[in-house]
């Protein structure tokens, strides 16, 4: 379990940003609403004059460790990081303000690291993820920056990426695959958790982490533990159950499925009925084309 970036807010209608401290304000020409920002040592503040909403955004691992490569692995580490940020806020704002634990969460990033044996292994898993849909997602994944894979959604965004590339090749991040679930608004967080309020104290828990991450850890772990078969072994298995030249079509289906964008290509090539028929034939003999890695040259059927 781990959390990274958190944005939380409290209502402060009598708050007056001090330009001498570095606050910078902008005003909408039509509505005359003001928005003030202040960035100080990794702690970002935003204050909206019309609503009185004061937001604070911070990376909890960065506050505790000075970097966000390492995870916050325990509840005690999360508590320590939040308490440090709470002290930071009180010292910087120099005013009576509610405890950060009671602020409402506006954004939260839940995450999990997978330390692999090499960076090439990280890229291999990302390549496989590029053709995998998540069970709860209606949209296929797409490629983001630094070879990342993202799954868009209405209430949250899922992402898998190389921490080494994301940190511009920090040696400490080499071989780390990160999975992340990000919720970008309190409204969506309340919908996901089925609650009316989302104070920080109730959000940064193991149960919430599991709910936010959904099926993504399971999908990644199935790939890491996935079966590897050469094409002859796959061909022999299918020949035993089905026989005939149609077996070659099933092998080719597996090969195309594993390429970047392969799943979407197959859905376009086949009718809906044809696609699901081939998927069922494979799964009936215990083969998931998203998990079985096929390599080598295809042998001829005798």
C-alpha positions in Angstrom: 0.0 0.0 0.0 1.2 3.5 -0.8 0.0 7.0 -1.6 1.9 9.7 -3.4 0.4 13.1 -4.3 -2.5 14.3 -2.2 -4.6 17.5 -2.6 -6.9 18.5 0.3 -8.9 21.6 1.1 -10.5 23.5 3.9 -12.8 26.5 3.8 -11.2 29.8 4.8 -13.4 32.7 3.7 -11.5 35.3 5.8 -8.1 34.3 4.4 -5.9 37.1 3.0 -2.9 36.0 0.9 0.3 38.0 1.7 2.2 39.1 -1.5 5.2 39.7 0.6 5.4 36.0 1.3 5.3 35.1 -2.3 1.6 34.7 -3.0 0.7 35.4 -6.6 -2.9 36.3 -7.6 -4.9 36.4 -10.9 -8.4 37.8 -11.4 -11.0 36.8 -13.9 -11.9 39.9 -16.1 -15.6 39.0 -16.2 -16.4 37.4 -12.9 -13.8 39.3 -10.9 -13.0 36.1 -9.0 -9.5 35.9 -7.7 -7.2 32.9 -7.5 -4.1 33.0 -5.5 -1.1 30.5 -5.6 1.9 30.0 -3.4 4.6 27.3 -4.0 7.1 26.8 -1.2 9.5 23.8 -1.0 7.2 21.2 -2.6 4.0 22.4 -0.8 1.6 24.1 -3.2 -1.2 26.3 -1.9 -4.2 27.6 -3.9 -6.9 29.9 -2.5 -10.2 30.9 -4.3 -11.7 34.2 -3.2 -15.2 33.4 -4.3 -15.6 30.2 -2.3 -13.0 30.6 0.3 -11.5 27.2 -0.6 -7.9 26.8 0.5 -6.1 23.8 -1.1 -2.8 22.3 -0.3 -1.0 19.8 -2.5 2.0 17.7 -1.6 3.8 14.4 -2.4 3.8 12.5 0.9 6.9 10.4 0.1 8.8 13.5 -1.0 8.0 15.1 2.3 9.1 12.1 4.3 12.1 10.9 2.2 13.0 13.8 0.0 12.0 11.8 -3.1 8.9 9.8 -4.3 10.7 6.7 -5.6 10.3 4.9 -2.3 6.8 3.9 -1.1 5.1 4.7 2.1 4.7 1.0 3.1 3.0 1.3 6.5 0.2 3.2 8.2 2.8 4.7 10.6 4.9 6.1 7.7 1.7 7.7 6.2 0.8 9.2 9.6 4.3 10.6 10.0 4.3 12.2 6.5 0.9 13.8 7.1 1.9 15.1 10.5 5.0 16.7 9.0 2.9 18.4 6.3 0.4 19.5 9.0 3.2 21.3 10.8 4.5 22.8 7.6 1.1 24.3 6.8 0.7 25.8 10.3 4.2 27.3 10.2 3.9 28.8 6.7 0.4 30.2 7.1 1.0 31.4 10.6 -2.7 31.3 11.6 -5.3 29.1 13.4 -6.3 26.5 10.9 -7.9 23.0 11.2 -5.8 19.9 11.4 -4.8 18.5 8.0 -6.4 15.2 9.0 -9.8 16.9 8.9 -9.4 18.5 5.4 -11.5 17.1 2.6 -9.5 15.2 -0.1 -9.7 16.8 -3.5 -7.2 14.6 -5.3 -5.4 11.4 -4.3 -2.9 9.1 -6.0 -2.7 5.6 -4.8 0.2 3.5 -6.1 2.3 0.4 -5.9 5.9 -0.3 -6.9 7.1 -3.5 -8.6 10.9 -3.8 -8.3 11.9 -6.0 -11.3 15.3 -7.4 -12.2 16.0 -5.0 -15.1 14.6 -1.9 -16.9 14.1 -4.1 -20.0 11.7 -6.3 -18.0 9.8 -3.1 -17.0 9.4 -2.2 -20.6 8.4 -5.7 -21.5 5.5 -5.6 -19.0 4.5 -2.2 -20.2 4.4 -3.5 -23.8 2.1 -6.3 -22.7 -0.1 -4.0 -20.6 -0.6 -1.8 -23.8 -3.1 -4.4 -25.1 -4.9 -5.2 -21.9 -8.3 -3.8 -20.9 -9.1 -3.5 -17.2 -12.3 -5.4 -16.1 -13.9 -2.2 -14.8 -12.9 0.0 -17.7 -14.8 0.5 -20.9 -12.0 2.3 -22.7 -8.9 0.6 -24.1 -5.5 1.7 -22.8 -3.4 4.2 -24.7 0.3 5.1 -24.7 1.4 8.2 -22.7 4.7 9.8 -22.1 7.9 7.8 -21.4 6.2 4.6 -22.7 3.6 4.7 -20.0 0.2 2.9 -20.4 -2.9 4.7 -19.3 -6.5 3.6 -18.9 -9.0 6.5 -18.9 -12.2 6.5 -16.9 -14.9 8.7 -15.6 -14.1 8.5 -11.9 -10.4 7.6 -11.9 -7.4 7.2 -14.2 -5.2 4.2 -14.1 -1.5 4.3 -15.2 1.5 2.0 -15.3 4.9 3.4 -16.1 8.7 3.1 -15.6 9.8 5.1 -12.6 13.3 5.2 -14.1 12.1 7.1 -17.2 9.6 9.2 -15.2 12.4 10.5 -12.9 14.7 11.2 -16.0 16.8 8.1 -15.3 17.4 8.4 -11.6 19.7 5.3 -10.8 17.6 4.5 -7.6 14.5 4.1 -9.8 16.0 1.6 -12.3 13.9 -1.5 -12.7 10.8 -0.1 -10.9 7.4 -0.5 -12.5 4.8 1.7 -10.9 1.1 1.2 -10.9 -1.1 4.1 -10.1 -4.7 5.0 -9.6 -5.5 8.8 -9.5 -8.8 10.4 -8.5 -8.9 14.1 -9.5 -12.0 15.4 -7.7 -13.8 15.0 -4.4 -17.1 14.3 -6.2 -15.6 11.2 -7.9 -13.9 10.1 -4.7 -17.2 10.3 -2.8 -18.9 8.2 -5.6 -16.2 5.6 -5.5 -16.2 5.3 -1.7 -20.0 5.8 -1.4 -19.7 8.4 1.3 -20.8 12.0 1.8 -17.5 13.3 3.1 -13.9 12.4 2.4 -11.7 13.7 5.2 -8.0 12.8 4.9 -8.2 10.6 8.0 -10.7 8.2 6.3 -9.1 8.2 2.9 -5.5 7.2 3.6 -6.3 3.7 4.6 -5.6 0.2 3.3 -9.2 -0.4 2.4 -9.4 2.8 0.4 -6.1 2.0 -1.3 -7.5 -1.4 -2.4 -10.7 0.1 -3.7 -8.9 2.8 -5.7 -6.4 0.4 -7.2 -9.1 -2.0 -8.3 -8.0 -4.8 -10.6 -4.7 -3.1 -11.8 -2.4 -4.9 -9.3 -3.9 -8.2 -10.2 -3.5 -7.7 -13.9 0.2 -6.7 -13.5 0.9 -9.6 -11.1 -0.7 -12.1 -13.5 1.7 -10.9 -16.2 4.7 -11.1 -13.9 3.7 -14.7 -13.0 2.5 -15.4 -16.5 3.0 -18.6 -18.4 5.7 -18.7 -21.2 5.1 -21.1 -24.0 7.0 -21.6 -27.3 4.8 -21.9 -30.3 5.3 -25.6 -30.7 4.0 -26.2 -27.1 1.0 -24.0 -27.8 0.4 -25.7 -31.1 0.6 -29.1 -29.6 -1.9 -28.2 -26.9 -4.4 -26.7 -29.4 -3.9 -29.6 -31.8 -4.7 -32.1 -29.0 -8.0 -30.4 -28.3 -9.2 -29.1 -31.7 -7.0 -30.4 -34.5 -7.2 -29.2 -38.1 -5.7 -26.1 -39.8 -7.9 -23.9 -37.7 -5.3 -24.3 -34.9 -3.0 -22.0 -36.9 -5.6 -19.3 -36.7 -5.6 -19.6 -32.9 -1.8 -19.4 -32.7 -1.8 -16.3 -34.9 -4.6 -14.8 -32.8 -2.3 -15.1 -29.7 0.6 -13.6 -31.5 -1.3 -10.6 -32.8 -3.1 -10.1 -29.4 0.3 -9.6 -27.6 1.5 -6.8 -30.0 0.9 -3.2 -29.0 -2.6 -2.4 -30.1 -3.1 -6.0 -31.0 -6.4 -6.5 -29.1 -8.0 -3.5 -30.9 -6.7 -4.7 -34.3 -8.3 -8.2 -33.7 -11.6 -6.6 -32.7 -11.6 -4.7 -36.0 -10.6 -7.8 -38.1 -13.2 -10.1 -36.7 -16.9 -9.8 -36.1 -17.9 -9.6 -32.5 -19.1 -13.1 -32.6 -15.9 -14.4 -34.3 -13.7 -12.6 -31.8 -15.4 -14.0 -28.8 -15.6 -17.5 -30.3 -11.8 -17.6 -30.7 -11.3 -16.2 -27.2 -13.6 -18.9 -25.8 -11.7 -21.6 -27.6 -8.5 -20.5 -26.1 -9.8 -20.0 -22.6 -11.6 -23.4 -22.7 -8.1 -25.1 -22.8 -6.7 -22.7 -20.1 -5.0 -20.2 -22.4 -5.3 -16.5 -21.8 -3.7 -14.7 -24.8 -2.9 -11.8 -22.6 -0.8 -13.9 -20.2 0.8 -16.6 -22.5 3.9 -15.2 -24.1 4.5 -16.8 -27.5 7.9 -16.8 -29.1 10.0 -18.7 -31.7 9.2 -19.8 -35.2 5.9 -21.4 -36.0 6.4 -25.1 -36.8 4.5 -26.7 -39.7 1.6 -29.1 -38.9 2.4 -32.6 -40.2 
